[in-house]
Amino acid sequence: MMASAGRYRRACGVAVMATCMLVAFHHARAADAPDPASAAASDIAPAERLLFLSTHLKGVAPQTELDYAVDRSGPPAKEKDTVKVLVMSADNANSDARITDHHGPVEMSGEGLPCNPVILYFLEHDVAEMQQLTGGQRRYFQRRVRLALAANPAITAVMRDAQGKKVSAQQIVIQPYLDDPNGSRFSQYVGKRYTFVMSDAVPGQVLLIRTEVPGTNNDFAHPLQVETLSYQGALRSLSPPPGKKMPDKSVNAPRASN
């Protein structure tokens, strides 16, 4: 029980989808750790650090727009969308990048973390959808995802295709609901798989995020539901100085394959 509680506190340490979880973590660290900074740092798993505590937008100039295609297939609805991240400050130093989708501006509570906020956007949508589909509590699904990332999942070096060329990437795969004691309440989603592919070969470092709900008998070849967010490109939206032409809008922008 104590080990489980410790893993939960570690997960909460980078849980940005619910502000109260962050607050609870920091209060707990202040109360029971002689050196809160070093204790918290040692407790953060490499997968959590890669996804949430890395400066993904380092090197991205202000007024650069990063575009991501979202493809959702299978219940509750099939849908395609474009999610845009507008970097406001150099390297996102002020943690003020803005997100829009087909609904318009999206408010995100990143709590000042340096990560690409599109990761938080994807996970926010995911847990809201799980709540809608199962009738469960959003925070419960947040907790399961965070525990899975805190459990030291493998970070695998892979080669992925980006606009016709191979790029080096790092891949994390988790299945948060396997062996979930409450899995019988949402048995259709117990095998759900999350894949994160990160690469510094593309601006913003997020190459691909995907969730898959397997079909009958855990069949991922014929999934019941797939949602994919993939990097599409970067656009500079700054106005040119007077008398100069607008530069080429392409900014080292390979497109990720699915």
C-alpha positions, -999 to 999 in steps of 0.1 A, spaced: 0 0 0 28 24 9 46 16 -24 14 23 -43 10 56 -25 45 65 -33 40 58 -70 9 79 -70 28 109 -54 55 106 -81 28 105 -108 12 136 -93 45 154 -94 41 160 -131 3 157 -133 -6 188 -151 -41 178 -162 -54 185 -127 -40 215 -107 -51 201 -74 -30 170 -80 1 192 -84 -7 211 -53 -11 180 -32 22 166 -45 42 197 -36 26 199 -1 34 163 5 70 167 -5 74 198 17 60 179 47 80 146 45 112 151 25 143 166 40 154 178 6 123 183 -15 140 193 -47 164 163 -49 138 139 -36 112 150 -63 138 149 -90 149 113 -81 113 102 -81 105 113 -116 106 85 -141 125 90 -174 93 87 -194 77 114 -173 107 136 -177 108 131 -215 71 139 -220 65 166 -194 98 181 -182 118 185 -214 121 218 -232 105 206 -264 101 241 -278 137 251 -274 151 266 -306 116 275 -319 113 312 -327 84 334 -315 54 335 -337 61 300 -351 30 279 -356 33 241 -352 6 221 -369 -7 187 -360 -32 165 -377 -57 147 -355 -75 116 -368 -101 99 -347 -118 68 -359 -145 49 -341 -168 56 -313 -181 80 -303 -174 95 -338 -150 97 -367 -134 131 -369 -104 149 -384 -90 181 -370 -59 203 -371 -44 214 -338 -21 244 -339 4 254 -313 15 291 -316 48 298 -298 47 332 -283 81 336 -267 115 323 -278 120 287 -267 86 291 -250 105 306 -222 74 321 -207 53 289 -211 28 310 -230 23 289 -262 -13 290 -274 -34 261 -287 -63 262 -311 -84 235 -327 -116 236 -347 -135 249 -317 -111 279 -314 -86 288 -286 -81 260 -260 -73 269 -224 -45 247 -210 -32 245 -174 4 236 -180 15 250 -146 46 264 -162 60 231 -174 84 233 -204 69 206 -225 51 210 -258 15 217 -246 1 196 -275 9 165 -253 -14 179 -225 -41 188 -251 -41 152 -263 -43 137 -229 -70 161 -217 -91 151 -246 -84 114 -240 -95 113 -204 -126 134 -211 -135 109 -238 -129 80 -215 -152 96 -190 -178 100 -217 -175 65 -230 -174 46 -197 -192 69 -172 -161 68 -150 -144 97 -134 -119 118 -153 -95 119 -125 -94 82 -122 -82 78 -158 -57 106 -153 -43 87 -123 -40 55 -143 -21 71 -171 2 89 -147 9 57 -127 17 39 -160 42 66 -169 57 66 -134 62 28 -135 94 32 -157 81 21 -191 108 15 -217 120 43 -238 129 27 -271 151 41 -298 133 38 -332 135 52 -367 104 68 -381 96 83 -414 92 120 -416 84 135 -451 101 107 -469 132 105 -448 141 85 -417 146 103 -384 158 90 -351 131 90 -324 122 78 -289 91 58 -283 71 51 -251 43 26 -250 20 21 -221 -13 2 -213 -26 19 -182 -57 -2 -176 -41 -37 -178 -45 -54 -144 -67 -25 -132 -87 -38 -103 -117 -18 -116 -112 -30 -152 -144 -50 -152 -163 -17 -152 -149 -8 -186 -137 -41 -200 -138 -29 -236 -110 -5 -228 -87 -26 -206 -63 -32 -234 -61 4 -246 -26 13 -257 -9 47 -257 21 53 -279 43 85 -277 70 91 -304 93 120 -297 121 133 -320 143 164 -319 144 162 -357 111 181 -358 103 215 -341 84 209 -309 97 173 -307 63 156 -308 62 134 -339 33 112 -330 9 103 -302 -16 75 -307 -42 56 -287 -56 23 -298 -85 2 -284 -80 -33 -296 -108 -53 -313 -121 -87 -301 -96 -109 -284 -71 -81 -280 -68 -77 -318 -47 -46 -325 -47 -54 -362 -84 -46 -363 -88 -20 -336 -121 -8 -323 -109 28 -319 -78 47 -329 -69 83 -323 -37 98 -338 -20 131 -335 9 136 -359 32 165 -367 25 182 -400 48 212 -402 59 246 -389 49 280 -402 65 314 -394 37 339 -390 58 370 -384 53 400 -407 84 408 -428 103 441 -423 92 469 -446 105 465 -481 114 428 -477 96 398 -490 80 372 -468 104 343 -463 96 308 -472 71 296 -446 86 262 -444 107 258 -412 125 225 -413 91 209 -414 91 172 -422 57 156 -420 53 125 -399 39 94 -413 13 74 -395 
